Amino acid sequence: MKLRSRIHLYSSALFAVLLVAMNLSVYALFSKLTMTSQMERVEAEALKISEGMLKSAGTVPIADLLRAYVPLNGMLRMVTAEGADKLLVTAPSEQQLSEREAVYAAEKRIESIDFKGNSYALVSIPVIWTDGAVVNIQVTESVQDTADQLKVLQIVLLAVTAIAMIPVVASGRLLGSIIVRPIAHMTHTMRAIQRSGTFIKIQPEGQSQDELAEMGATFNEMIALLETNFEKQEQFVSNASHELKTPLTVIESYASLLKRRGLDRPDLFVESIDAIHSEAVRMKEMTEQLLMLARNKEQWNLTMESVDLAQLASESSKAFQKAYGRDIQVRLASASSSGSESSGGKVDRAGLEAAEFPPSSEVGADGGIPGIYGYADANKLRQLLFILLDNARKYSSAAITLEVGASSDYSVIRVIDRGIGIPQAALSKVFDRFYRVDEARSRQDVGGAGLGLALAKEIAAAIGASLTLASEEGVGTTATIKVKRTEAEK
């Protein structure tokens, strides 16, 4: 059964049950109140009759008393303790009541009875008569009019229930259509995506903020995520197939050369092994960068916390020095260094002229500069720093400088090299994937595939930092990382 039919069936059945239950409750309550009122009225009338008869007993014959007090639509009788009628009188319209057997009751009794298809209220009151005997004065009065009215009420309520079921059924169908419409629209969109192979989003209807609209918005977010992942996958496959082709060709060529002449030419053997190893290392680095770029930021498992930037810079510089044997100096940036060349490069190209830093100083052996903290993911920030240090290593031969500083709103790490620099026209493109400036930066000279800065930009965005480059050809390049500070550290 389709969802629309189930909603229609369940909602109609539920409304029908509620309507029937409500009408039954109305009928039961009204019937009880009405009959209770009639019984109380007959009881009061019976008490009044018994009091009147006792006052007149002995002076007026019993038959005359009964005729005087008999109800207009009932019967008045006197029953002895032996259960025999002492006397009874019926109204002309209720002659059939005289056929009903007399029943004596030692206590007061009030009940509703049915006799020959009619409804009656019976009240039996025991009294002590003038001769000292206990007798029942029984008043029986017809309540058929009330019973007929209740039957009419039954018919009316049944008719109302039947008539009300028409809009109930119609509204159930309408409700099913309203609920199912966005789902049907989503199903249609999914089929269209399946047929066309393109990513299509649901167009919102109106300004509704209900759960169905939320479901549509979630669907659109899912489609956007799938589209992004698909584009990343396509880009990864395209980039990998393009960039891995060259090192694989080199490896294959040298392997073939080794296979043919490697045993006869030791010099060729060494050259081939070096080339194969170099290309294999470059392939590994490039594959790791490609995989990193192919992931969504949500999959990076970030742990944002307060990070000691000076300590991180010191530890990173030591690790880099051990790996590549390059001289790296870690300094505390100073206000006097703004816009100057005190650190060997144009250290203030990132727009920090207004920053106020403590006096410049070398980081001690323990690597500690108290008070320089930033809010970031320590591992990703370290990876970002390694990418920038690796770029500085590749494109300069002089010592590399790491500057750490802080302003009122953010902390700063600068990576300064004294290398070949980047032309101003190329600065806006260096963060593009696989972009390489010129032959001086060709992969034969320094390795790499032009993915490092693209990955660095992605990492910076993921941890809420900003990354900018300032450079002059022949002078060097300064990469500036701005990291937010927590409120407690400002």
N, C-alpha and C positions, 0 to 999 in steps of 0.2 A: 504494500500500500504506500502510495506517495505521501510525502510529508504534508502537502496541502490537504489531502483527503483525511489524513490522521488528525490534523489540527481542526479541520471542519467537523469530523465525527466527535472528537473528544470535547471540543468546546460546546457543540450543540447538545451532546449528552449531559455535560456538566450543567449547562444552563437549564436544561429540561428538568434534571433532578432537583436543582435548587428551586426552580419555579414550582414544581409539584410539592416539594417539601414545604415551601412557604405557604402555598394555598391550603395544604392539609393542616398546617399549624393554625392558620387563620380560621379554618372551619372548626377545628377541634376546640379552639379557645372560645369562639363565638357560640358554638353549640353548648359548651359547658356553662358559660356565663348565662345564656338564655334559659336553659333548663333549671339551673340553680335558682335563678330569679323566679321562675314559675313555681318551683317547689316551695320556696320561701313564702310566696304569696298565698299558696293553698294552705300551708302550715298556719300562717297568721289567720286566715279565714276560718280554719278548723278550730283554733283556740278560741276565737271570738264566738263561734257557734256553740262550742261546749260550755262556755261561761254563760251565754244567754239561756241555754237550755236548763242548766242547773238552777239559775235564778227563778225560772218559771215552772220548774218541776213541782208537781203536787197541786198546782192551781190551774194548769192548762194540760189537757190530755196529750199524751206522748205523740200520738198521730198528728195532732194539730201542730205541735212543736216541730216535728220533722218536716211537715209541709211548709211551715213558715220559714225554716232555715235551709231548705234544700237548694243547692246551687242550680243556676239556670241551665248548665250543661253538664250535670253530673248526678250523683246519688248521695243520699244521707241515710245511714243505717245505724242501728244500735245492736251490738253483738254481746251476748251473755258469755260468762266464763266457760259455759259448756260448749260454746261454739255455735249456738243457735241464734238465728235472727229474732230479736225481740220485736223489731219493726224496721221497715225500710221504706223510703220514698225516693223515686227517681224523677228526673226531669222528663218531660214528654219526648225529647229528642234522644234520650239515653235509656230507653226501656230495656235494652239488652243487658244493662248492668245488673239487673235483678237476677239474672241467670248465674252470676258469678258466685262461687261458694264463699260463705262467710268464714273468716279465720280470726280467731281471738288472739290478742297479743297482750301479754302482761305489762309490757312497757310501751312507751311512745314509739311509734314507728312511722317513718316517712320513706316512701319509695315510689319509683316510676314503674308502671306496669303496662303491658300490651294485652288488649282483650279484643278478640274478633277484628284484628286489623287496625285498631285505634289505640292511641297513646293516652294514658291517664296518669294523674298524680294522686297517690293514695296517702292519706294522713290518718293514723289510728291513735286516739288519745284515750287512755284508761281513766275513768272517773267513778266516784262512789255515788250511786244513785240514792234516791230518797228512801228506798227500802233497805239500804245498807249493803246491797250487792255491788260488786265491781263490774262495770260494763265498759265496752269500747264504743265511743262515738267515732265512727269512721266517715270521713268526707272523701269522696272520689270525684275528681273533676277532670274533665277532658282538657288535654293540652295538644290536641290534634292540630290546631291552627299553628301552634309553634313548630310542631314537627313538619307540617307542610312548608312553612317558611324556611326551615333548615334544608328541606329537599330542594327548594328553589335556589337556595344559596349554593347547594352542591352543584346544581346544573350550571349556575352562573360561573362558579369557579372553574368547572371543567371547560366551559366555553372560553373563558378568559385564558386558561392554560393553552388550549388548542390554538387560539388566535395569536397569543404571545409567542408560540413556537415558530410562527412564520418569520417574524423579524429575527428571532434567535438563530434559526437555521441560516437565514440570509447573512446575518452579521458574522456567524461562524465562518461562512464561505469567504466573506470579505476579509475577516481577520487572517484567515489562512493565506489569502492572496497577498495581503500587506506584508506578512512575515516572510513569505517565500519569495517575494519579488526580488529583494537584494541577493538572495541565495541563487535564484534562477539567473539573475544578471551575472553573478560571479561564475556560475557554471558555464554560461554562454561565453563569457570572457576566456575562461580556461580552455574551452573547445576551440575558440578562435586562435588562442596562443598555440595550441597543439597543431592546428591546421597550418597556420602561417609561419610558425617558428619564430615569431617576434614577441616582444614583451609588451603587453597591453594593460593599461591600468583602468580601474573602474571610475567612471565619472560620478562624483557625488551628486545626489538629488536633494536640492534645497540646503538648508542650514541645520538639519537635524543633528542632535548630539546623542542619540540613543545608542543602544548596544549594536544595532544593525549598522548604523553609520560607523561605529567604532570597528566593527568587523570589516567593513569595506576599506577603512583607512589602514587597518592592519594588513589586509590583502595587498593594498597598494605598496605598503612598506616592504612586504615580502617580495613582491614583484621587483621593486627597485633593488633589493638586496640580491635577488637572483640575477638581475640584469648586470649589476656590478660584478658579481662573481663570474658570470659568463664572460663579460668583457675582460676581466682580469685573467681568466683562463685562456681566452683567445690571445690576449696580449702576451701571456707567459709562453704559450706554445710558439707564437710568432717570434718573440724575442729569443727564446731558447734555440729554436731551429736556425735562426739567423746568426746568432752570436756563437753558438757552439760549433757551427760548421767550420769556421776557420781553425780553431785549435785541434779539432778532430782531423782535419785535412793535414795539418802540420804533423800531428802524431802519426798518422797513417803513412805520410811520406817518409819520415825519419825511420819508422819501423820497417818499411819496405827497404830503405837504404841499408839499415842494419842487417836485414835478412840477406841482402845480396853481397854486401862488402864489409860488414861489421867485423867479421873474424879476421880479415886481412888488413884492415886499416884501424889501428888503435886510436889514432887521432880522430877519425870519423866516428868511432864508437863513443868516445867521450863527448864529442859535439852533439851526437844524436841523443845520448842519455840526458844531457843538460837541457836540450830543447824539449824533449818529451816530458821531463820532470817539470820544467817551467810552464809548459802549456797545461799539464795536468793540474798544477797548483792554481793556475788562472781559471781553469774550468771549474774547479771546486769552489773558489771564491765567487765566481760569477753565478754558479748554480745556487749557492746559499743566498746571494743577494736577490736573485730572481724569485726564489721561493718566498723570501721575506716580503718582497713587493707584491706578490700574488695573494698574500693573506690579507684579510680584513683587520682593521685595527681592533675590533672586538675580540679577535682570536689571539691577541698579543699577551693577554693575561698581565695587564699592568698592575703594579703595586705603587700607588702614589703615596709619597711620604716626604718628610723633611730630610734633605740630603746635604751633608757637609761637602760643599763644592771644592773647597781647598784640598781636603783629604782625598776626594775622588780624583782631582787633577794630579795630585802628587803620586797616588798609586798608579794611575794610568801612565804617567810619564815614566815611572820606573819600569813598568812592564814593557813599555814601548822601547825604552833604551836597551833592555836586555834582549829583546827580540831582534832589533835592527841595528843596535850599536850606534844610535844617533844621539847627539847632545840635545837635551830638552831642558830648558830653564822654566821654572814655575815662579811667577811673581804675583805680588799683590798690586793691583792697579792703583794709581794715584790720580788725584785731581789735576796735578800738573802735567800728566801725560795726555790729557785730552787734546786732541788735534795735533799732537806732536809726534816725533819719530823716536822717542826715547827707547822704544822697545824694538826698533829696527823696521817696523812697518807702519802704515797709517792706521793706528790703532783705534781711531774714533770715527771710522766711516759709517758706523751703525747709528749715528745720531745720538751720542751720549754726552754731548758737550755740557749738559746741565748736571751730570752725575757727580756726586761728591764721594770720593773714596778716601780711605786713610792714606797716609804717606806710603810711597812705594817701598817695598822691601822684598828680600828673597824669602822663600818659604824655607823654614828650618828643616833639619834632618828628620824631625818627627812628622813633617808634612802638614802641620796644623796651623791654620789661620783662624782664630776664634771669631765667630759671628758671621761667617760667610755661608749662608744656607740658601737652599732653593727647594721649591716644592715640585718633585718630579719622581719618575721611576728610576732608581739608581742604575739598574742594569741597562736599560735602554739609553740613559744619558751617557753611560760609559761606552756603549756601542757607538753612539753618535760621535763622541769625542775621539774614538779610535779611527772612525772614518775620516775625520778632519785631520788628525795627525798623520794618517797614511797618505792623504793627499799632499800634505805639507812635505812629507818625506820624499814623495815621488818627484815633486816639482821644485825642490830646493836642495842644496847641498850644505848650506850653512846651518847653524844651530836654530832650533825651533823654540819659540817662546809661548808659554801658557800663562795668560793673565787671568786672575780671579778678582772680582770686585763686586760691589753692591751699591745700589742707590736706594731711595726710599721705597720704591715699588717693586724692584726686581733685582736679581743677582745676575752677574755676567761672567761668562768664560770666553776668552778670546784665544784663538789659535793663530799665531803670527809666524809667517815664514818669510825668508828673504830670497825667494826664488824668482822664476821667470815672469810671474804675474799673469794676469788675464786682461785682454783688451776690453775696454769699456763696452764696446758693441756686443761682446759675447757674454757679459755678466748676467743678462736677463735670460740666457738660454742654458746656463751651466747646470741648472737643476732638472733639465729635461733628460729623460732616459736615453742612454747611448749617444748623448751629444759630446763631441770632442772638439776642442778649439781649433787646433791646427796640427801640422806634422810634428811640431816640437812635443806634442803630447800624444803621439801615436803609441799604440800598444807595443810596438817593437821596442820603443825606448824605455817606457816606464811600466808597461803592463796595465791591466784594468780594462773595463769594457764601457766606461761611462755610466755606471750604475750607482757609484758610491754616493754622489751628492743627491741623486734622486731619492735614494733610500734614506739619506740623512734628513732630507726635507720631510719625508713621511714620518720618521721617528720623532722629529721635533714637533710636528703637528699633533701626534698621538699623545705626547706627554705635556702638551700645553705650552711649549716653549716656542720661541721664534728664532730663525736662523737666517742670517744675512751675510753677504760677502762684500768686501771692499778690496780693490786690487789696483796696482799700477804695473804696467809692463816694465820689467827690468828692476823693479823695486821689491815686490813681494805681494803677498795676499794675507788679508786678515779675515778670518771667519769668526763671527760673533754669535754666541748663544745667549739669549735672554731667558731666564727662568723666573717664574713668579715666586714671590716670597709669601709665607703665611703671615696672617695678621699679628701673631705673637712675635714674629721676628722682625717686623718693620720698625 
